[in-house]
Amino acid sequence: MLAPSWGWAQNYPRTVNDLVAKVKAGIKTIDMAAFKAGLDRKAQGLVIDVREPDEFAGGHIPNAINIPRGQIELAIWSQVGYPDHVDMRKPITLYCSSGTRSILAARSLRELGFKAVVAVDMKLEAWNRAHYPMTYE
């Protein structure tokens, strides 16, 4: 039996869904509407797409940078001023295709000491259906 049908729940073993639910309870998340509103106000800070490079190349939210989930702990530093002036309070918003990887990546950044990390709990497919902006490069 799978976890309840949250936006990020996938056909994974229950242990995966349980882990994501536990992590989600301990981090800040926003939904698609709040994310879009924040982007419109230019208030989302550093927007990071944590999908793989081929997924990113197939279409991403304008001005997002790509740091795959598996590299986030190592690759984030160049985006926050390391080594000169690291800003651990820099607003960081993470998204992926279903919300799962962004939730797990947010936990990793919180564990590293970042204070203003938000995961977008949405399906990128819904973003596309809403005809919100995407960049294809």
HUUR-V346544 format. One record per residue. N is the residue number from 1. RES is the residue in three letters. SS is DSSP state (h for helix, s for strand, l for the rest). NEAR is the number of other ideal C-beta (glycine too) atoms within 12 Angstrom. Layout:
n={N	N}
res={RES	RES}
ss={SS	SS}
near={NEAR	NEAR}
This chain:
n={1	2	3	4	5	6	7	8	9	10	11	12	13	14	15	16	17	18	19	20	21	22	23	24	25	26	27	28	29	30	31	32	33	34	35	36	37	38	39	40	41	42	43	44	45	46	47	48	49	50	51	52	53	54	55	56	57	58	59	60	61	62	63	64	65	66	67	68	69	70	71	72	73	74	75	76	77	78	79	80	81	82	83	84	85	86	87	88	89	90	91	92	93	94	95	96	97	98	99	100	101	102	103	104	105	106	107	108	109	110	111	112	113	114	115	116	117	118	119	120	121	122	123	124	125	126	127	128	129	130	131	132	133	134	135	136	137}
res={MET	LEU	ALA	PRO	SER	TRP	GLY	TRP	ALA	GLN	ASN	TYR	PRO	ARG	THR	VAL	ASN	ASP	LEU	VAL	ALA	LYS	VAL	LYS	ALA	GLY	ILE	LYS	THR	ILE	ASP	MET	ALA	ALA	PHE	LYS	ALA	GLY	LEU	ASP	ARG	LYS	ALA	GLN	GLY	LEU	VAL	ILE	ASP	VAL	ARG	GLU	PRO	ASP	GLU	PHE	ALA	GLY	GLY	HIS	ILE	PRO	ASN	ALA	ILE	ASN	ILE	PRO	ARG	GLY	GLN	ILE	GLU	LEU	ALA	ILE	TRP	SER	GLN	VAL	GLY	TYR	PRO	ASP	HIS	VAL	ASP	MET	ARG	LYS	PRO	ILE	THR	LEU	TYR	CYS	SER	SER	GLY	THR	ARG	SER	ILE	LEU	ALA	ALA	ARG	SER	LEU	ARG	GLU	LEU	GLY	PHE	LYS	ALA	VAL	VAL	ALA	VAL	ASP	MET	LYS	LEU	GLU	ALA	TRP	ASN	ARG	ALA	HIS	TYR	PRO	MET	THR	TYR	GLU}
ss={l	l	l	l	l	l	l	l	l	l	l	l	l	h	h	h	h	h	h	h	h	h	h	h	h	l	l	s	s	s	l	h	h	h	h	h	h	h	h	h	l	l	l	l	l	s	s	s	s	l	l	l	h	h	h	h	h	l	l	s	l	l	l	l	s	s	l	l	h	h	h	h	h	h	h	h	h	h	h	l	l	l	l	l	l	l	l	l	l	l	l	s	s	s	s	l	l	l	l	h	h	h	h	h	h	h	h	h	h	h	h	h	l	l	l	l	s	s	s	s	l	l	l	h	h	h	h	h	h	l	l	l	l	l	s	l	l}
near={12	18	23	14	13	23	30	38	26	22	14	20	14	16	13	21	26	19	21	37	27	16	29	30	17	18	32	27	32	31	24	28	17	22	35	26	17	22	26	15	12	14	18	30	27	30	37	42	38	44	33	19	19	13	21	28	15	18	23	32	36	20	19	34	29	31	35	27	35	18	22	36	22	16	23	34	23	16	26	30	15	16	8	9	11	18	20	20	16	26	26	39	41	48	51	42	30	32	41	38	36	46	42	35	39	42	30	31	39	26	18	22	19	34	21	23	39	36	44	47	36	35	26	34	17	23	31	19	12	17	9	25	19	24	18	12	13}
